Amino acid sequence: AKVYSLRSNCWRRIKDFCFYLIFYRELGFLANNVLHWMVSRTPESSNRNLVGFDLRSEEFRVVELPDFCLDENFYFDVKAMGGYLCLTATHRELNDVVVDVWIMKE
């Protein structure tokens, strides 16, 4: 990965981003000075991870997801809401559509 510095007006290489983006249309979501993406470790993997890039320390970190994210029957979406990272998981239960919302406040 590379970071562009407005101060020095140049790109510089930082630690590699060893993940594959799941939501290609999204450019990442900013919450608490951390950019977040839903990713997988391999292109074929259905296992999802949430990775954050801290804009201050310029380090990547894997964010632990709630247990409901382990179920492949969920449709996931990541957003920033009120300055917090928000993850929604939508699924069907019989004739109902259920939406679980997870808000990361730390």
C-alpha positions in Angstrom: 0.0 0.0 0.0 1.1 3.6 -0.5 0.2 6.8 1.3 0.2 10.2 -0.2 1.5 13.1 2.0 0.2 16.6 1.3 3.0 18.0 3.4 5.8 16.4 1.3 3.8 16.2 -1.9 4.8 12.6 -2.6 3.7 9.0 -2.3 5.5 6.6 0.1 5.2 2.8 0.6 3.9 1.4 3.8 3.0 -2.1 5.0 1.4 -4.2 2.3 -2.4 -4.6 2.2 -2.7 -8.5 2.1 -6.5 -8.6 1.7 -9.1 -8.6 -1.1 -11.9 -6.1 -1.1 -15.4 -7.5 -0.9 -17.3 -4.3 -1.8 -15.5 -3.0 -4.8 -17.8 0.0 -5.2 -16.9 1.3 -1.8 -13.8 3.4 -1.2 -13.8 2.7 2.6 -15.6 4.3 5.5 -14.1 6.7 7.9 -14.8 6.4 11.6 -12.6 7.7 14.5 -9.8 8.5 12.0 -9.7 4.9 10.7 -10.7 3.9 7.2 -12.5 0.6 7.1 -13.2 -2.0 4.4 -14.8 -5.5 4.3 -12.3 -7.9 3.0 -11.4 -11.6 2.6 -8.0 -13.1 2.9 -8.2 -14.9 -0.5 -10.2 -14.1 -3.6 -12.2 -17.3 -3.4 -12.9 -17.1 0.4 -16.4 -16.5 1.7 -15.0 -15.6 5.1 -15.3 -11.9 5.8 -13.0 -9.7 7.8 -13.1 -6.0 8.6 -9.8 -4.2 8.2 -9.1 -0.7 9.4 -6.3 1.7 8.4 -5.4 4.1 11.2 -4.7 7.5 9.5 -2.6 8.6 12.5 -0.3 5.6 13.0 -0.6 4.5 9.3 -1.1 0.9 10.4 -3.6 -1.8 9.3 -5.6 -3.8 11.9 -8.2 -6.5 11.7 -11.3 -5.6 13.6 -13.1 -8.4 15.3 -16.6 -8.9 13.8 -19.7 -9.9 15.9 -20.8 -13.5 15.8 -23.7 -12.9 13.4 -21.2 -12.1 10.7 -20.0 -15.7 10.6 -23.2 -16.8 8.9 -23.0 -16.8 5.1 -26.7 -16.3 4.7 -26.4 -12.7 5.7 -26.1 -9.7 3.3 -23.6 -7.3 4.8 -23.2 -3.6 4.4 -20.7 -1.2 6.1 -21.3 2.5 6.7 -20.2 5.3 8.9 -23.0 6.7 11.0 -22.7 9.6 13.4 -18.9 9.2 13.4 -19.1 5.5 14.2 -18.6 2.5 12.1 -21.9 0.7 11.5 -22.3 -2.9 10.1 -25.7 -4.2 9.1 -26.5 -7.8 8.4 -29.8 -8.6 6.6 -31.4 -12.0 6.5 -34.7 -13.8 6.2 -36.5 -15.6 9.0 -39.6 -17.4 7.6 -41.7 -14.6 6.1 -39.8 -11.7 7.7 -36.7 -9.7 6.8 -34.4 -9.1 9.8 -31.7 -6.5 10.0 -29.1 -6.7 12.7 -27.1 -3.5 13.3 -23.7 -3.4 15.0 -22.2 0.0 15.9 -18.5 0.1 16.9 -18.2 2.8 19.5 -14.6 2.1 20.6 
